[in-house]
Amino acid sequence: MNHGNCPSLIACAPPGFEARPRDDVADSDPVDMAVNHGGAVLFYHSSLHAKRINLSSYESFEHIAVYINGRSLTLLFIVIYRPGSKAVSSAFFDEFAHLLENSDTYAVSLVIVGDINVHIDVPDMTQRQVQQSA
């Protein structure tokens, strides 16, 4: 199992699944339970082979990129978390575009999941959020 020896991840992983957390989260970091914590972690079935990929580091969001191989499955899986407590900025869109460009170097299918806390389905709202952060 690859839960990073994190009790929270061990408790969250269903039987037969493993977790791939971000490498920069230390197991010994103190956790303030009064604060809502987000973050990026990928749970995957233990029959799959998962390899952490370092695409880059970004200021406006957290992410983890994992190259997944199975019997007839090969893909790059990216989990993203952008805190909703921070205003949306043009830096987020620039960094997200950079992430997409970096992921293009892998000639495999790409799956992006997560919580970016941006209403991209409402173009007017997204533009307003960016303008308010400027």
CNS distance restraints for C-alpha pairs under 8 A (distance, minus, plus):
assign (resid   1 and name CA) (resid  18 and name CA) 5.71 0.50 0.50
assign (resid   1 and name CA) (resid  19 and name CA) 7.77 0.50 0.50
assign (resid   1 and name CA) (resid  46 and name CA) 7.86 0.50 0.50
assign (resid   2 and name CA) (resid  18 and name CA) 5.77 0.50 0.50
assign (resid   2 and name CA) (resid  19 and name CA) 5.86 0.50 0.50
assign (resid   2 and name CA) (resid  20 and name CA) 6.49 0.50 0.50
assign (resid   3 and name CA) (resid   9 and name CA) 5.86 0.50 0.50
assign (resid   3 and name CA) (resid  10 and name CA) 5.97 0.50 0.50
assign (resid   3 and name CA) (resid  18 and name CA) 6.29 0.50 0.50
assign (resid   3 and name CA) (resid  19 and name CA) 4.97 0.50 0.50
assign (resid   3 and name CA) (resid  20 and name CA) 6.39 0.50 0.50
assign (resid   3 and name CA) (resid  21 and name CA) 7.26 0.50 0.50
assign (resid   4 and name CA) (resid  19 and name CA) 7.90 0.50 0.50
assign (resid   4 and name CA) (resid  20 and name CA) 7.62 0.50 0.50
assign (resid   4 and name CA) (resid  21 and name CA) 7.21 0.50 0.50
assign (resid   4 and name CA) (resid  27 and name CA) 7.36 0.50 0.50
assign (resid   5 and name CA) (resid   9 and name CA) 7.96 0.50 0.50
assign (resid   5 and name CA) (resid  10 and name CA) 7.41 0.50 0.50
assign (resid   5 and name CA) (resid  27 and name CA) 7.01 0.50 0.50
assign (resid   6 and name CA) (resid  10 and name CA) 6.26 0.50 0.50
assign (resid   6 and name CA) (resid  27 and name CA) 5.69 0.50 0.50
assign (resid   7 and name CA) (resid  11 and name CA) 6.10 0.50 0.50
assign (resid   8 and name CA) (resid  12 and name CA) 6.25 0.50 0.50
assign (resid   9 and name CA) (resid  13 and name CA) 6.08 0.50 0.50
assign (resid   9 and name CA) (resid  19 and name CA) 6.73 0.50 0.50
assign (resid  10 and name CA) (resid  19 and name CA) 7.95 0.50 0.50
assign (resid  13 and name CA) (resid  17 and name CA) 5.77 0.50 0.50
assign (resid  13 and name CA) (resid  18 and name CA) 6.28 0.50 0.50
assign (resid  13 and name CA) (resid  19 and name CA) 6.81 0.50 0.50
assign (resid  13 and name CA) (resid  43 and name CA) 6.95 0.50 0.50
assign (resid  16 and name CA) (resid  45 and name CA) 5.96 0.50 0.50
assign (resid  16 and name CA) (resid  46 and name CA) 5.58 0.50 0.50
assign (resid  17 and name CA) (resid  43 and name CA) 6.42 0.50 0.50
assign (resid  17 and name CA) (resid  44 and name CA) 5.41 0.50 0.50
assign (resid  17 and name CA) (resid  45 and name CA) 4.32 0.50 0.50
assign (resid  17 and name CA) (resid  46 and name CA) 5.06 0.50 0.50
assign (resid  18 and name CA) (resid  43 and name CA) 5.53 0.50 0.50
assign (resid  18 and name CA) (resid  44 and name CA) 5.49 0.50 0.50
assign (resid  18 and name CA) (resid  45 and name CA) 6.20 0.50 0.50
assign (resid  18 and name CA) (resid  46 and name CA) 5.80 0.50 0.50
assign (resid  19 and name CA) (resid  41 and name CA) 6.73 0.50 0.50
assign (resid  19 and name CA) (resid  42 and name CA) 5.55 0.50 0.50
assign (resid  19 and name CA) (resid  43 and name CA) 4.36 0.50 0.50
assign (resid  19 and name CA) (resid  44 and name CA) 6.41 0.50 0.50
assign (resid  20 and name CA) (resid  41 and name CA) 5.68 0.50 0.50
assign (resid  20 and name CA) (resid  42 and name CA) 5.08 0.50 0.50
assign (resid  20 and name CA) (resid  43 and name CA) 6.35 0.50 0.50
assign (resid  20 and name CA) (resid  52 and name CA) 7.72 0.50 0.50
assign (resid  21 and name CA) (resid  25 and name CA) 7.58 0.50 0.50
assign (resid  21 and name CA) (resid  40 and name CA) 6.61 0.50 0.50
assign (resid  21 and name CA) (resid  41 and name CA) 4.35 0.50 0.50
assign (resid  21 and name CA) (resid  42 and name CA) 6.39 0.50 0.50
assign (resid  21 and name CA) (resid  64 and name CA) 7.32 0.50 0.50
assign (resid  22 and name CA) (resid  40 and name CA) 6.56 0.50 0.50
assign (resid  22 and name CA) (resid  41 and name CA) 6.37 0.50 0.50
assign (resid  22 and name CA) (resid  63 and name CA) 7.40 0.50 0.50
assign (resid  22 and name CA) (resid  64 and name CA) 5.78 0.50 0.50
assign (resid  25 and name CA) (resid  29 and name CA) 7.42 0.50 0.50
assign (resid  38 and name CA) (resid  81 and name CA) 7.05 0.50 0.50
assign (resid  38 and name CA) (resid  83 and name CA) 7.08 0.50 0.50
assign (resid  39 and name CA) (resid  62 and name CA) 6.61 0.50 0.50
assign (resid  39 and name CA) (resid  63 and name CA) 7.87 0.50 0.50
assign (resid  39 and name CA) (resid  81 and name CA) 5.77 0.50 0.50
assign (resid  40 and name CA) (resid  62 and name CA) 6.38 0.50 0.50
assign (resid  40 and name CA) (resid  63 and name CA) 5.64 0.50 0.50
assign (resid  40 and name CA) (resid  64 and name CA) 6.20 0.50 0.50
assign (resid  40 and name CA) (resid  79 and name CA) 5.93 0.50 0.50
assign (resid  40 and name CA) (resid  80 and name CA) 6.05 0.50 0.50
assign (resid  40 and name CA) (resid  81 and name CA) 5.82 0.50 0.50
assign (resid  40 and name CA) (resid 114 and name CA) 7.70 0.50 0.50
assign (resid  41 and name CA) (resid  64 and name CA) 6.76 0.50 0.50
assign (resid  41 and name CA) (resid  79 and name CA) 6.83 0.50 0.50
assign (resid  42 and name CA) (resid  64 and name CA) 7.64 0.50 0.50
assign (resid  42 and name CA) (resid  79 and name CA) 6.78 0.50 0.50
assign (resid  44 and name CA) (resid  48 and name CA) 7.18 0.50 0.50
assign (resid  47 and name CA) (resid  70 and name CA) 7.25 0.50 0.50
assign (resid  48 and name CA) (resid  68 and name CA) 6.65 0.50 0.50
assign (resid  48 and name CA) (resid  69 and name CA) 5.81 0.50 0.50
assign (resid  48 and name CA) (resid  70 and name CA) 4.96 0.50 0.50
assign (resid  49 and name CA) (resid  68 and name CA) 5.69 0.50 0.50
assign (resid  49 and name CA) (resid  69 and name CA) 5.11 0.50 0.50
assign (resid  49 and name CA) (resid  70 and name CA) 6.40 0.50 0.50
assign (resid  50 and name CA) (resid  66 and name CA) 6.16 0.50 0.50
assign (resid  50 and name CA) (resid  67 and name CA) 5.64 0.50 0.50
assign (resid  50 and name CA) (resid  68 and name CA) 4.62 0.50 0.50
assign (resid  50 and name CA) (resid  69 and name CA) 6.53 0.50 0.50
assign (resid  51 and name CA) (resid  66 and name CA) 5.45 0.50 0.50
assign (resid  51 and name CA) (resid  67 and name CA) 5.11 0.50 0.50
assign (resid  51 and name CA) (resid  68 and name CA) 6.59 0.50 0.50
assign (resid  52 and name CA) (resid  64 and name CA) 7.53 0.50 0.50
assign (resid  52 and name CA) (resid  65 and name CA) 6.02 0.50 0.50
assign (resid  52 and name CA) (resid  66 and name CA) 4.51 0.50 0.50
assign (resid  52 and name CA) (resid  67 and name CA) 6.32 0.50 0.50
assign (resid  53 and name CA) (resid  64 and name CA) 7.69 0.50 0.50
assign (resid  53 and name CA) (resid  65 and name CA) 5.27 0.50 0.50
assign (resid  53 and name CA) (resid  66 and name CA) 5.46 0.50 0.50
assign (resid  53 and name CA) (resid  67 and name CA) 6.56 0.50 0.50
assign (resid  54 and name CA) (resid  64 and name CA) 7.93 0.50 0.50
assign (resid  54 and name CA) (resid  65 and name CA) 6.79 0.50 0.50
assign (resid  55 and name CA) (resid  65 and name CA) 7.12 0.50 0.50
assign (resid  55 and name CA) (resid  99 and name CA) 7.05 0.50 0.50
assign (resid  55 and name CA) (resid 102 and name CA) 6.19 0.50 0.50
assign (resid  55 and name CA) (resid 103 and name CA) 7.03 0.50 0.50
assign (resid  56 and name CA) (resid  99 and name CA) 7.41 0.50 0.50
assign (resid  58 and name CA) (resid  62 and name CA) 6.95 0.50 0.50
assign (resid  58 and name CA) (resid  95 and name CA) 6.52 0.50 0.50
assign (resid  60 and name CA) (resid  82 and name CA) 6.68 0.50 0.50
assign (resid  60 and name CA) (resid  91 and name CA) 6.86 0.50 0.50
assign (resid  60 and name CA) (resid  92 and name CA) 5.29 0.50 0.50
assign (resid  60 and name CA) (resid  95 and name CA) 7.40 0.50 0.50
assign (resid  61 and name CA) (resid  80 and name CA) 6.87 0.50 0.50
assign (resid  61 and name CA) (resid  81 and name CA) 5.70 0.50 0.50
assign (resid  61 and name CA) (resid  82 and name CA) 4.43 0.50 0.50
assign (resid  61 and name CA) (resid  83 and name CA) 7.16 0.50 0.50
assign (resid  61 and name CA) (resid  92 and name CA) 7.26 0.50 0.50
assign (resid  61 and name CA) (resid 116 and name CA) 7.86 0.50 0.50
assign (resid  62 and name CA) (resid  80 and name CA) 5.77 0.50 0.50
assign (resid  62 and name CA) (resid  81 and name CA) 5.14 0.50 0.50
assign (resid  62 and name CA) (resid  82 and name CA) 6.31 0.50 0.50
assign (resid  63 and name CA) (resid  78 and name CA) 6.80 0.50 0.50
assign (resid  63 and name CA) (resid  79 and name CA) 5.40 0.50 0.50
assign (resid  63 and name CA) (resid  80 and name CA) 4.36 0.50 0.50
assign (resid  63 and name CA) (resid  81 and name CA) 6.18 0.50 0.50
assign (resid  64 and name CA) (resid  78 and name CA) 5.67 0.50 0.50
assign (resid  64 and name CA) (resid  79 and name CA) 5.35 0.50 0.50
assign (resid  64 and name CA) (resid  80 and name CA) 6.78 0.50 0.50
assign (resid  65 and name CA) (resid  76 and name CA) 6.86 0.50 0.50
assign (resid  65 and name CA) (resid  77 and name CA) 5.72 0.50 0.50
assign (resid  65 and name CA) (resid  78 and name CA) 4.36 0.50 0.50
assign (resid  65 and name CA) (resid  79 and name CA) 6.54 0.50 0.50
assign (resid  66 and name CA) (resid  76 and name CA) 5.79 0.50 0.50
assign (resid  66 and name CA) (resid  77 and name CA) 5.20 0.50 0.50
assign (resid  66 and name CA) (resid  78 and name CA) 6.35 0.50 0.50
assign (resid  67 and name CA) (resid  74 and name CA) 7.46 0.50 0.50
assign (resid  67 and name CA) (resid  75 and name CA) 5.94 0.50 0.50
assign (resid  67 and name CA) (resid  76 and name CA) 4.57 0.50 0.50
assign (resid  67 and name CA) (resid  77 and name CA) 6.25 0.50 0.50
assign (resid  68 and name CA) (resid  73 and name CA) 7.44 0.50 0.50
assign (resid  68 and name CA) (resid  74 and name CA) 5.63 0.50 0.50
assign (resid  68 and name CA) (resid  75 and name CA) 5.40 0.50 0.50
assign (resid  68 and name CA) (resid  76 and name CA) 6.18 0.50 0.50
assign (resid  68 and name CA) (resid  77 and name CA) 7.06 0.50 0.50
assign (resid  69 and name CA) (resid  73 and name CA) 5.52 0.50 0.50
assign (resid  69 and name CA) (resid  74 and name CA) 4.58 0.50 0.50
assign (resid  69 and name CA) (resid  75 and name CA) 6.82 0.50 0.50
assign (resid  70 and name CA) (resid  74 and name CA) 6.40 0.50 0.50
assign (resid  74 and name CA) (resid 108 and name CA) 6.45 0.50 0.50
assign (resid  74 and name CA) (resid 109 and name CA) 7.13 0.50 0.50
assign (resid  75 and name CA) (resid 108 and name CA) 5.17 0.50 0.50
assign (resid  75 and name CA) (resid 109 and name CA) 4.81 0.50 0.50
assign (resid  75 and name CA) (resid 110 and name CA) 5.81 0.50 0.50
assign (resid  75 and name CA) (resid 111 and name CA) 7.34 0.50 0.50
assign (resid  76 and name CA) (resid 103 and name CA) 7.85 0.50 0.50
assign (resid  76 and name CA) (resid 106 and name CA) 7.58 0.50 0.50
assign (resid  76 and name CA) (resid 108 and name CA) 6.49 0.50 0.50
assign (resid  76 and name CA) (resid 109 and name CA) 6.25 0.50 0.50
assign (resid  76 and name CA) (resid 110 and name CA) 4.94 0.50 0.50
assign (resid  76 and name CA) (resid 111 and name CA) 6.29 0.50 0.50
assign (resid  77 and name CA) (resid 110 and name CA) 6.05 0.50 0.50
assign (resid  77 and name CA) (resid 111 and name CA) 4.86 0.50 0.50
assign (resid  77 and name CA) (resid 112 and name CA) 6.04 0.50 0.50
assign (resid  77 and name CA) (resid 113 and name CA) 7.89 0.50 0.50
assign (resid  78 and name CA) (resid 110 and name CA) 7.72 0.50 0.50
assign (resid  78 and name CA) (resid 111 and name CA) 6.21 0.50 0.50
assign (resid  78 and name CA) (resid 112 and name CA) 4.80 0.50 0.50
assign (resid  78 and name CA) (resid 113 and name CA) 6.38 0.50 0.50
assign (resid  79 and name CA) (resid 112 and name CA) 5.96 0.50 0.50
assign (resid  79 and name CA) (resid 113 and name CA) 5.04 0.50 0.50
assign (resid  79 and name CA) (resid 114 and name CA) 5.15 0.50 0.50
assign (resid  80 and name CA) (resid 112 and name CA) 7.42 0.50 0.50
assign (resid  80 and name CA) (resid 113 and name CA) 6.32 0.50 0.50
assign (resid  80 and name CA) (resid 114 and name CA) 4.65 0.50 0.50
assign (resid  80 and name CA) (resid 115 and name CA) 6.19 0.50 0.50
assign (resid  80 and name CA) (resid 116 and name CA) 6.66 0.50 0.50
assign (resid  81 and name CA) (resid 114 and name CA) 5.70 0.50 0.50
assign (resid  81 and name CA) (resid 115 and name CA) 4.95 0.50 0.50
assign (resid  81 and name CA) (resid 116 and name CA) 5.43 0.50 0.50
assign (resid  82 and name CA) (resid  86 and name CA) 7.99 0.50 0.50
assign (resid  82 and name CA) (resid 115 and name CA) 6.30 0.50 0.50
assign (resid  82 and name CA) (resid 116 and name CA) 4.52 0.50 0.50
assign (resid  82 and name CA) (resid 117 and name CA) 6.24 0.50 0.50
assign (resid  83 and name CA) (resid 116 and name CA) 7.05 0.50 0.50
assign (resid  83 and name CA) (resid 117 and name CA) 6.70 0.50 0.50
assign (resid  84 and name CA) (resid 116 and name CA) 7.47 0.50 0.50
assign (resid  84 and name CA) (resid 117 and name CA) 5.10 0.50 0.50
assign (resid  84 and name CA) (resid 118 and name CA) 7.87 0.50 0.50
assign (resid  87 and name CA) (resid 129 and name CA) 7.13 0.50 0.50
assign (resid  87 and name CA) (resid 130 and name CA) 7.73 0.50 0.50
assign (resid  87 and name CA) (resid 132 and name CA) 7.91 0.50 0.50
assign (resid  87 and name CA) (resid 133 and name CA) 5.71 0.50 0.50
assign (resid  88 and name CA) (resid  92 and name CA) 6.73 0.50 0.50
assign (resid  88 and name CA) (resid 118 and name CA) 7.11 0.50 0.50
assign (resid  88 and name CA) (resid 129 and name CA) 5.79 0.50 0.50
assign (resid  88 and name CA) (resid 130 and name CA) 5.47 0.50 0.50
assign (resid  88 and name CA) (resid 133 and name CA) 6.25 0.50 0.50
assign (resid  89 and name CA) (resid  93 and name CA) 7.19 0.50 0.50
assign (resid  89 and name CA) (resid 129 and name CA) 7.44 0.50 0.50
assign (resid  89 and name CA) (resid 130 and name CA) 4.93 0.50 0.50
assign (resid  89 and name CA) (resid 131 and name CA) 7.85 0.50 0.50
assign (resid  89 and name CA) (resid 133 and name CA) 5.61 0.50 0.50
assign (resid  89 and name CA) (resid 134 and name CA) 6.97 0.50 0.50
assign (resid  90 and name CA) (resid  94 and name CA) 6.22 0.50 0.50
assign (resid  90 and name CA) (resid 130 and name CA) 6.04 0.50 0.50
assign (resid  91 and name CA) (resid  95 and name CA) 5.96 0.50 0.50
assign (resid  92 and name CA) (resid  96 and name CA) 5.92 0.50 0.50
assign (resid  93 and name CA) (resid  97 and name CA) 6.06 0.50 0.50
assign (resid  94 and name CA) (resid  98 and name CA) 6.28 0.50 0.50
assign (resid  95 and name CA) (resid  99 and name CA) 6.18 0.50 0.50
assign (resid  96 and name CA) (resid 100 and name CA) 6.33 0.50 0.50
assign (resid  97 and name CA) (resid 101 and name CA) 6.24 0.50 0.50
assign (resid  98 and name CA) (resid 102 and name CA) 6.13 0.50 0.50
assign (resid  99 and name CA) (resid 103 and name CA) 6.13 0.50 0.50
assign (resid 100 and name CA) (resid 104 and name CA) 6.29 0.50 0.50
assign (resid 101 and name CA) (resid 105 and name CA) 7.45 0.50 0.50
assign (resid 103 and name CA) (resid 110 and name CA) 7.87 0.50 0.50
assign (resid 118 and name CA) (resid 126 and name CA) 6.74 0.50 0.50
assign (resid 119 and name CA) (resid 123 and name CA) 7.61 0.50 0.50
assign (resid 119 and name CA) (resid 125 and name CA) 6.53 0.50 0.50
assign (resid 119 and name CA) (resid 126 and name CA) 5.87 0.50 0.50
assign (resid 120 and name CA) (resid 125 and name CA) 7.74 0.50 0.50
assign (resid 120 and name CA) (resid 126 and name CA) 5.89 0.50 0.50
assign (resid 122 and name CA) (resid 126 and name CA) 6.40 0.50 0.50
assign (resid 123 and name CA) (resid 127 and name CA) 6.27 0.50 0.50
assign (resid 124 and name CA) (resid 128 and name CA) 6.20 0.50 0.50
assign (resid 125 and name CA) (resid 129 and name CA) 6.13 0.50 0.50
assign (resid 126 and name CA) (resid 130 and name CA) 6.31 0.50 0.50
assign (resid 127 and name CA) (resid 131 and name CA) 6.18 0.50 0.50
assign (resid 128 and name CA) (resid 132 and name CA) 6.08 0.50 0.50
assign (resid 129 and name CA) (resid 133 and name CA) 6.40 0.50 0.50
assign (resid 130 and name CA) (resid 134 and name CA) 6.52 0.50 0.50
